[in-house]
Amino acid sequence: MTQEAQDRKWMRRALTLARLSEGYTRPNPPVGAVVVRNGRKLGEGRHRCAGCAHAEVEALDACREPVAGATLYVTLEPCCTHGRTPPCTDRILRDGIARVVVGCHDANGCHCGRGLEILREQGVEVVYGVCESDALELVLPFFKHVTTGYPFVTLKLAMTLDGHIADRCSSSKWITGEAARDEVQRMRRRADAVMVGAGTVLIDNPSLLCRCGGGEKLMRVVVDAAGRTPAKAQVYTDDAAARTIVATTPAVAARKSKGWSENGAQVWTFAPDKDGRVPLKRLLKRLGAAGYLHVMCEGGGRLAGGLNDAGLVDEYCLFYAPAVLGDVRAVSGVAGQGCLLSKMPRMRFAEIKRFGDDVMMRVRKA
């Protein structure tokens, strides 16, 4: 096996480890690392949560023999500053790692490129950009957060081919099949928060929890400017009620807060916008300030429309079922003010994948 092939092999393993930490590390990025010598793995690790050892340190700690002269594979460039933990570059140099293979740079201005410079200056061979696109994909939410203060927003919708998320009676169970719904559960596990509008809670009374294992830190955000959601809804009464945030206005909070928060839900208030709604940009800014990197919006149509109108969506993850309602009274997936065709922003396909009979299209800004 060539050195290039070996580098890809071990970086793929580091990426697999990092993906296990998605949804757990906020406000830090998920990172994986592997220590290898002569084609043999000596140790591996991942960053598990903020305050825990970084992936490089966990991988080095897992080694049961000296690592001097070995290669360290890490999905994100090693940090070089003191935070909750010491710089990983110090540990790498102290242990005598001879070669460091990195997936991508850190967008954090404190680190970007500097960690690699320090290693090179001390005689460590640095290889950059192995499996770079996959490594970047993994940390997109972190990069958005660290550079703007806002979380990365995914708008997920399950729709008919003619763009409806429910029929005229607001029934949406089920537009897509089981395989697509299972993928949505996996998406929830990787997110920091799931956000929905009041109508979704009122009609479906969903738990919004992750049912596929993991997701113990997943938050739920309910946007309810008018106080429509009942205090007995699952999101306010189940065992995870303390992981619910309801975003509303001060006037509504004055009469609804006690019921909503009885089991631990948090009530966040915002002065309403000119239409009497919760200002979504300010809500996302507050979520970002609280350390949430990745917010997945699951509807309904008005909330999706509001996010789209405000340009707050980073990616659209649309699951299309091979079906047509053909009813003008059915619920539209994105029900905002919209724009004229001449001003319609163009996007690009990032991924197209089939789940059972349904097709998922992941689309991002061009």
Helices and strands as residue ranges (DSSP letters): H 3-19, E 32-37, E 40-46, H 55-61, E 71-76, H 88-95, E 99-104, H 114-121, E 125-128, H 132-148, E 152-159, E 164-166, H 178-190, E 193-197, H 198-204, E 219-223, H 234-237, G 241-243, E 244-248, H 250-261, E 266-269, H 280-289, E 294-297, H 301-309, E 315-320, E 331-332, G 341-343, E 347-355, E 358-365
